[in-house]
């Protein structure tokens, strides 16, 4: 890993209610089939207002996979996650850890933009989560980094505050993939005083990746 440079940002997201039964989506075993399934998905109402789906970007064999909440306006237009102002901050966060966007894998829980960037609804999350499960299974990352409260709540199935989830090692899924929580870059744009805490989270990520080698 490269030397650090002090760029700090983090992501703030909000909670939602869980449905007991997830909406089923077809299981696929390769990237091309999965991306095609996402692009053709009409399982919830979000498909009616999208410009295009926002699948994911980066190294499909990345050690670090970063998971956010949902696409925004710029992401919906360009078809790539984290390309607006929050995306610029996320890129700086990745540089802080001595990596580039091309070296990590970035995805969101939702693959379509919610109207007016509202919070994801329970049925939308449950419709999209099988796609994210399959992305994680294909990447097989050594570490997951959830940015923001909604991503943290989904991955950990908890309603605990983001502050209480930070600075701890969590485990995700049947394979107990290590998972770290930090702020959403959009949150840090609004709350720059928390950049120092976000930087501590990124240091935690770097230590964990070094120890896993």
C-alpha positions as CSV (number, residue, x, y, z in Angstrom):
1,X,0.0,0.0,0.0
2,X,1.2,3.5,-0.7
3,X,1.9,6.2,1.8
4,X,-1.1,8.1,3.2
5,X,-2.2,11.6,2.3
6,X,-4.6,13.4,4.6
7,X,-7.9,13.4,2.6
8,X,-10.8,12.7,4.9
9,X,-14.5,12.2,4.1
10,X,-17.4,10.0,5.4
11,X,-20.9,9.1,4.7
12,X,-24.1,9.6,6.6
13,X,-27.2,7.5,5.9
14,X,-30.5,6.8,7.5
15,X,-32.4,3.8,8.8
16,X,-35.3,1.9,7.2
17,X,-37.6,-0.9,8.2
18,X,-36.9,-4.6,7.3
19,X,-39.3,-6.9,5.4
20,X,-39.3,-10.5,6.6
21,X,-39.1,-12.1,3.1
22,X,-36.7,-10.7,0.6
23,X,-37.8,-10.3,-3.0
24,X,-36.1,-13.1,-5.0
25,X,-33.8,-12.3,-7.9
26,X,-32.1,-14.8,-10.2
27,X,-28.8,-16.2,-8.9
28,X,-26.0,-15.8,-11.3
29,X,-22.4,-16.9,-11.2
30,X,-20.5,-14.4,-13.4
31,X,-20.2,-10.6,-13.7
32,X,-21.7,-10.3,-17.2
33,X,-24.9,-12.2,-16.3
34,X,-25.2,-10.3,-13.0
35,X,-24.8,-6.9,-14.7
36,X,-27.4,-7.9,-17.3
37,X,-29.9,-9.0,-14.6
38,X,-29.4,-5.6,-12.8
39,X,-29.8,-3.6,-16.0
40,X,-33.1,-5.4,-16.9
41,X,-34.6,-5.3,-13.4
42,X,-38.1,-4.0,-13.0
43,X,-38.9,-5.6,-9.6
44,X,-39.6,-2.3,-7.8
45,X,-41.0,1.1,-8.8
46,X,-37.6,2.8,-9.0
47,X,-37.0,1.5,-12.5
48,X,-39.7,3.8,-13.8
49,X,-37.7,6.9,-13.0
50,X,-34.1,5.8,-13.7
51,X,-31.9,7.0,-16.5
52,X,-29.9,3.8,-16.1
53,X,-28.9,1.3,-13.4
54,X,-25.8,1.9,-11.4
55,X,-24.1,-1.4,-11.1
56,X,-20.6,-1.0,-9.6
57,X,-17.1,-0.1,-10.5
58,X,-13.5,-1.1,-9.8
59,X,-11.4,-4.2,-9.4
60,X,-13.6,-7.3,-9.5
61,X,-10.9,-9.1,-7.4
62,X,-10.4,-6.2,-4.9
63,X,-9.2,-6.7,-1.4
64,X,-11.4,-3.8,-0.3
65,X,-15.1,-3.4,-1.3
66,X,-16.8,-0.2,-0.4
67,X,-20.6,-0.2,-0.1
68,X,-22.8,2.9,0.0
69,X,-26.5,3.6,0.0
70,X,-27.9,4.5,-3.4
71,X,-27.1,6.4,-6.6
72,X,-27.7,10.2,-6.8
73,X,-28.4,12.5,-9.7
74,X,-24.9,12.3,-11.2
75,X,-24.6,8.6,-10.7
76,X,-27.9,8.0,-12.4
77,X,-26.7,10.1,-15.4
78,X,-23.3,8.5,-15.7
79,X,-24.0,4.9,-14.6
80,X,-21.2,4.8,-12.1
81,X,-21.4,5.0,-8.2
82,X,-19.9,8.0,-6.4
83,X,-19.1,10.4,-9.2
84,X,-20.6,13.6,-7.7
85,X,-19.2,15.8,-4.9
86,X,-19.5,12.9,-2.4
87,X,-17.7,10.7,-5.0
88,X,-14.8,13.2,-5.1
89,X,-14.5,12.9,-1.4
90,X,-14.6,9.1,-1.5
91,X,-11.8,9.2,-4.1
92,X,-9.8,11.2,-1.6
93,X,-10.6,8.8,1.2
94,X,-9.3,5.9,-1.0
95,X,-6.1,7.9,-1.8
96,X,-5.7,8.4,2.0
97,X,-5.5,4.6,2.3
98,X,-2.8,4.5,-0.4
99,X,-5.1,3.1,-3.1
100,X,-6.9,4.3,-6.2
101,X,-10.5,3.8,-7.2
102,X,-9.4,1.2,-9.7
103,X,-7.9,-0.9,-7.0
104,X,-11.1,-1.2,-4.9
105,X,-14.6,-2.2,-5.8
106,X,-17.4,0.3,-5.2
107,X,-21.1,-0.5,-5.1
108,X,-24.4,0.7,-3.6
109,X,-27.2,-1.2,-1.9
110,X,-29.7,0.2,-4.5
111,X,-28.9,0.1,-8.2
112,X,-31.5,2.8,-9.1
113,X,-31.8,6.4,-7.8
114,X,-34.6,7.0,-5.4
115,X,-36.7,10.1,-6.4
116,X,-35.2,13.3,-5.1
117,X,-32.5,11.3,-3.4
118,X,-34.9,10.2,-0.6
119,X,-34.0,7.3,1.7
120,X,-34.4,3.8,0.4
121,X,-37.7,2.1,1.2
122,X,-37.8,-1.3,2.7
123,X,-39.2,-3.0,-0.4
124,X,-36.6,-1.4,-2.6
125,X,-33.8,-2.5,-0.3
126,X,-35.1,-6.1,-0.1
127,X,-35.4,-6.1,-3.9
128,X,-31.8,-5.0,-4.5
129,X,-30.0,-6.8,-1.7
130,X,-29.7,-10.1,-3.6
131,X,-27.7,-8.3,-6.3
132,X,-25.4,-6.9,-3.7
133,X,-25.0,-10.3,-2.1
134,X,-23.9,-11.7,-5.4
135,X,-21.5,-8.9,-6.0
136,X,-19.8,-9.5,-2.7
137,X,-19.7,-13.2,-3.5
138,X,-18.0,-12.6,-6.8
139,X,-15.5,-10.1,-5.5
140,X,-14.6,-12.1,-2.4
141,X,-13.0,-9.1,-0.6
142,X,-10.8,-9.4,2.4
143,X,-12.6,-6.4,3.9
144,X,-15.8,-4.5,3.5
145,X,-16.1,-0.8,4.3
146,X,-19.7,0.4,4.7
147,X,-20.1,4.1,4.3
148,X,-23.0,5.6,6.1
149,X,-25.8,4.5,8.4
150,X,-28.1,2.9,5.9
151,X,-25.3,0.7,4.5
152,X,-24.2,-0.2,8.0
153,X,-27.8,-1.0,9.1
154,X,-28.4,-3.3,6.1
155,X,-25.1,-5.2,6.3
156,X,-25.3,-5.7,10.1
157,X,-29.1,-6.0,10.4
158,X,-29.1,-3.5,13.2
159,X,-30.6,-0.1,14.0
160,X,-27.7,1.0,16.2
161,X,-26.3,4.4,15.7
162,X,-23.4,4.9,13.4
163,X,-21.3,6.2,16.2
164,X,-21.7,3.1,18.2
165,X,-20.8,0.9,15.2
166,X,-17.6,2.8,14.3
167,X,-14.1,1.8,15.6
168,X,-15.1,-1.9,15.8
169,X,-14.6,-4.9,13.7
170,X,-17.8,-6.5,12.6
171,X,-18.5,-9.6,10.5
172,X,-20.7,-9.9,7.5
173,X,-22.4,-13.0,6.0
174,X,-21.9,-16.7,6.3
175,X,-18.2,-16.3,5.7
176,X,-17.8,-13.7,8.4
177,X,-16.1,-11.2,6.1
178,X,-14.5,-8.4,8.2
179,X,-16.6,-5.2,8.0
180,X,-15.7,-1.7,9.1
181,X,-18.2,1.2,9.4
182,X,-17.5,4.9,8.6
183,X,-19.3,8.0,7.6
184,X,-20.7,8.8,4.2
185,X,-18.8,11.4,2.2
186,X,-22.0,13.3,1.8
187,X,-22.3,13.5,5.6
188,X,-18.8,14.8,5.9
189,X,-19.5,17.5,3.3
190,X,-22.2,18.7,5.7
191,X,-20.2,18.0,8.9
192,X,-16.5,18.6,8.2
193,X,-15.7,18.5,12.0
194,X,-16.1,14.7,11.8
195,X,-13.3,14.3,9.2
196,X,-10.8,13.5,11.9
197,X,-12.9,10.6,13.1
198,X,-13.3,9.4,9.5
199,X,-9.5,9.4,9.1
200,X,-9.2,7.2,12.2
201,X,-11.6,4.8,10.5
202,X,-9.5,4.7,7.4
203,X,-6.4,4.0,9.5
204,X,-8.3,1.1,10.9
205,X,-9.0,-0.2,7.4
206,X,-5.4,0.1,6.5
207,X,-4.2,-1.8,9.5
208,X,-6.7,-4.6,8.9
209,X,-5.7,-5.0,5.3
210,X,-2.0,-5.1,6.3
211,X,-2.7,-7.8,8.9
212,X,-4.6,-9.9,6.4
213,X,-1.7,-10.2,4.0
